[in-house]
Amino acid sequence: MTRLFQPIYRIFYPAKDPEEIKRVYGIPGNIDFQFSLRPDGWMELTSEQLPGLVTEGRNPQELLEMFNDAVLTYYDVPKREADIIFPVLNLSGIGTVTHRDAKVMKHA
């Protein structure tokens, strides 16, 4: 979903509480992942905990969004339920990445 339409979409389908989504769909509270920086400059995440999960991003913020999308897809969470369930990623060598809407999500 494009960033332009997402706020409009969320007016009609508010995102549910991330903790509720994790509980209902059986998503672990913490997911271990492997982070790598590819030679072409893209960042990549994989997880042995979730076989087959691979996602990438051009920058840390995009990687965080793509990681959330990959986890939600992995657990078959309908798009109308949530966009972000892990608002923070700790990336070795880069630091902590916090989703830009983290404050809004806490009140949703």
Beta strands, then each sheet from edge to edge (+ up, - down):
strand 1: 34-37
strand 2: 43-46
strand 3: 54-57
strand 4: 88-91
strand 5: 95-98
sheet 1: 1+ 2- 3+
sheet 2: 4+ 5-
end
